[in-house]
Amino acid sequence: MSVLVDARGLLCPLPVLRLRKVLLTQPAGARVRLLATDAMAAVDVPHFCGKAGHRLAGQREMEGGVIEFIVERGLSAPSAASGLTPEGI
C-alpha cells in the first residue's frame, strides 16, 4: 500500500473528497490509507465506501485523535479514465 491521503486537520467533507479523488486514480483492488482527525470521518468514510462500491478494509484510532482508514478500491466503482462526469458539467 503506497498511497497515503493525509487529511489531518481537515473538516467534513474534505477527508472523503480527498479520498475519493485519489481512489479514482487507482486500479480496482488498490488500497489507500487515509489519516483524518475530524470525528465525523468515522461516520462519513464507511458511508462513502458503502455507497461508492469500495471496501473499508480497516479502521482504527491512533494517538493524537487520528483515525486511520484502509480503503480498497472497488471493482465496480467508476475511474477517472472512464470519462464519467455528472451531467451539466
CORFEN-V276884 format. One line per field, one symbol per residue. phi: phi as a letter, one per 30 degrees, with the letter a starting at -180 (. if undefined). burial: 1 if it has 24 or more other ideal C-beta (glycine too) atoms within 12 Angstrom, else 0. A space follows every 10 residues. Layout:
phi = ???
burial = ???
This chain:
phi = .ccbcccdic ceceedddde edddccdejd cbcccbcded ddcddedeed dciccddaaa ccdiidccbc ccdddcddcd ddidbddic
burial = 0010101000 0001111111 0111010001 1111111100 1101110110 0101110010 0000011111 1111001010 000000000
